Amino acid sequence: MRLTTKGRFAVTAMMDLAMRGEDGPVALASISERQKISLSYLEQLFGKLRRHKLVGSVRGPGGGYCIARPLDQVRVADIIRAVDEQLDATQCGGRENCHDEHRCMTHDLWTTLNIKMFEYLSSVTLAELVYREKLKHAGTAVMEDQRRLGPQPRARAARDKLSAAV
């Protein structure tokens, strides 16, 4: 099973774009900086993503890229397929010649794994990934807010008791 940096970077860049694209087009240079991915590599990936109609581009000042479809209609498998990533756990690339030009004993195992990987990646949408990522950050923010706000209700209750006593 091989998922190379091409597929990983494409999914990461699409997530970054999806999380920041609500305010308009996002420049590849900003994705490159945030995700530590080479700008020239991103340009190659986004050319493929654009050809597969997963992203659209806006030229000129304030231009950049935006997601071309609703996030719940962009599947991780679509992204990986768009950048020509091969998900294949077999040694023979599915040609059934892995053991001295014959099918190996475990060929069906690896073929089934390929199918399961593709099914899983087809079941995960960009919307789900973005939602999960935002939840992680929201959870952190809520914890920070609770710690700051914790003493205030007690102080207010003490003030109310004091006011009632007077």
C-alpha positions as CSV (number, residue, x, y, z in Angstrom):
1,M,0.0,0.0,0.0
2,R,1.5,3.3,-1.1
3,L,0.1,6.7,-0.6
4,T,2.9,9.0,-1.6
5,T,3.4,12.6,-0.7
6,K,1.6,13.6,-3.8
7,G,-1.7,12.3,-2.5
8,R,-1.0,13.5,1.1
9,F,-0.1,17.0,0.0
10,A,-3.1,17.2,-2.3
11,V,-5.5,16.3,0.5
12,T,-3.8,18.6,2.9
13,A,-3.8,21.5,0.5
14,M,-7.5,20.9,-0.3
15,M,-8.3,20.9,3.4
16,D,-6.4,24.2,3.9
17,L,-8.2,25.7,0.9
18,A,-11.6,24.5,2.2
19,M,-11.0,25.9,5.7
20,R,-10.0,29.3,4.4
21,G,-11.9,29.6,1.2
22,E,-15.1,30.9,2.7
23,D,-13.7,34.5,2.5
24,G,-12.8,34.2,-1.2
25,P,-9.9,32.8,-3.3
26,V,-6.9,31.6,-1.5
27,A,-3.4,32.1,-2.8
28,L,-1.2,29.0,-3.3
29,A,1.7,30.9,-1.7
30,S,-0.3,31.2,1.6
31,I,-1.1,27.4,1.5
32,S,2.6,26.7,0.7
33,E,3.7,28.8,3.7
34,R,1.1,27.3,6.2
35,Q,1.5,23.7,5.1
36,K,5.3,23.8,4.3
37,I,4.7,22.5,0.8
38,S,6.8,23.7,-2.1
39,L,4.9,26.3,-4.1
40,S,6.0,24.8,-7.4
41,Y,4.8,21.4,-6.3
42,L,1.4,22.9,-5.3
43,E,1.2,24.6,-8.7
44,Q,1.6,21.2,-10.3
45,L,-1.0,19.6,-8.0
46,F,-3.5,22.4,-8.4
47,G,-3.2,22.2,-12.2
48,K,-4.4,18.6,-12.0
49,L,-7.1,19.4,-9.4
50,R,-8.3,22.2,-11.7
51,R,-8.4,19.8,-14.8
52,H,-10.6,17.5,-12.7
53,K,-12.9,20.4,-11.8
54,L,-12.2,20.1,-8.1
55,V,-10.9,23.7,-7.8
56,G,-11.4,26.9,-9.7
57,S,-8.9,29.7,-10.2
58,V,-9.3,33.4,-10.1
59,R,-6.7,35.6,-11.7
60,G,-5.5,39.0,-10.8
61,P,-5.1,40.9,-7.5
62,G,-6.9,39.0,-4.7
63,G,-7.0,35.9,-6.9
64,G,-6.2,32.4,-6.0
65,Y,-8.1,29.1,-5.8
66,C,-11.4,28.1,-4.5
67,I,-13.2,24.7,-4.2
68,A,-15.3,24.2,-7.3
69,R,-18.0,22.0,-5.7
70,P,-19.8,21.9,-2.3
71,L,-17.5,20.3,0.2
72,D,-19.8,17.4,0.8
73,Q,-19.4,16.4,-2.8
74,V,-15.6,16.3,-2.8
75,R,-14.4,12.9,-1.7
76,V,-10.8,12.1,-0.7
77,A,-10.7,9.5,-3.4
78,D,-11.5,12.1,-6.0
79,I,-8.6,14.2,-4.8
80,I,-6.2,11.3,-4.8
81,R,-7.4,10.1,-8.2
82,A,-7.1,13.7,-9.7
83,V,-3.4,13.9,-8.8
84,D,-2.7,10.4,-10.4
85,E,-2.0,8.7,-7.1
86,Q,-2.0,4.9,-7.3
87,L,-3.4,3.1,-4.3
88,D,-2.3,-0.5,-4.9
89,A,-1.2,-3.0,-2.3
90,T,-0.4,-5.7,-4.8
91,Q,3.2,-6.1,-6.0
92,C,2.1,-6.7,-9.6
93,G,-0.1,-3.6,-10.1
94,G,-3.1,-5.9,-10.6
95,R,-1.5,-7.8,-13.5
96,E,-1.5,-11.1,-11.6
97,N,2.1,-11.8,-12.5
98,C,3.7,-11.3,-9.1
99,H,5.2,-14.8,-8.5
100,D,7.3,-15.9,-11.4
101,E,4.8,-14.4,-13.9
102,H,2.0,-16.2,-12.1
103,R,-0.6,-15.0,-9.6
104,C,0.8,-15.1,-6.0
105,M,-1.1,-16.9,-3.2
106,T,-2.0,-13.6,-1.5
107,H,-3.1,-11.7,-4.6
108,D,-6.7,-11.8,-3.5
109,L,-5.9,-10.4,-0.1
110,W,-4.1,-7.4,-1.5
111,T,-6.7,-6.8,-4.2
112,T,-9.4,-6.8,-1.5
113,L,-7.3,-4.4,0.5
114,N,-7.2,-2.1,-2.5
115,I,-11.0,-2.2,-2.8
116,K,-11.4,-1.5,0.9
117,M,-9.0,1.5,0.8
118,F,-10.8,2.9,-2.2
119,E,-14.2,2.4,-0.5
120,Y,-13.1,4.1,2.6
121,L,-11.5,7.1,0.8
122,S,-14.6,7.4,-1.3
123,S,-16.7,7.5,1.9
124,V,-14.8,10.5,3.4
125,T,-15.7,13.9,2.2
126,L,-13.8,17.2,2.5
127,A,-16.7,18.5,4.5
128,E,-16.2,15.8,7.1
129,L,-12.5,16.4,7.3
130,V,-13.0,20.2,7.7
131,Y,-15.7,19.6,10.3
132,R,-13.5,17.3,12.4
133,E,-10.6,19.8,12.2
134,K,-12.7,22.7,13.3
135,L,-14.1,20.6,16.1
136,K,-10.6,20.0,17.4
137,H,-9.9,23.7,17.4
138,A,-13.3,24.6,18.9
139,G,-12.7,22.1,21.7
140,T,-9.4,23.9,22.6
141,A,-11.1,27.3,22.5
142,V,-14.0,26.2,24.7
143,M,-11.6,24.8,27.3
144,E,-9.7,28.1,27.4
145,D,-12.9,30.1,27.7
146,Q,-14.2,27.9,30.5
147,R,-11.1,28.4,32.5
148,R,-11.3,32.2,32.1
149,L,-15.0,32.3,32.8
150,G,-14.9,29.8,35.7
151,P,-14.5,32.2,38.7
152,Q,-17.0,34.8,37.4
153,P,-20.3,33.0,38.2
154,R,-19.1,32.4,41.8
155,A,-18.1,36.0,42.2
156,R,-21.5,37.1,40.9
157,A,-23.3,34.7,43.3
158,A,-21.3,36.1,46.2
159,R,-22.2,39.7,45.1
160,D,-25.9,38.8,44.9
161,K,-25.8,37.3,48.4
162,L,-24.0,40.4,49.6
163,S,-26.6,42.7,48.0
164,A,-29.5,40.6,49.4
165,A,-28.0,40.8,52.9
166,V,-27.8,44.6,52.7
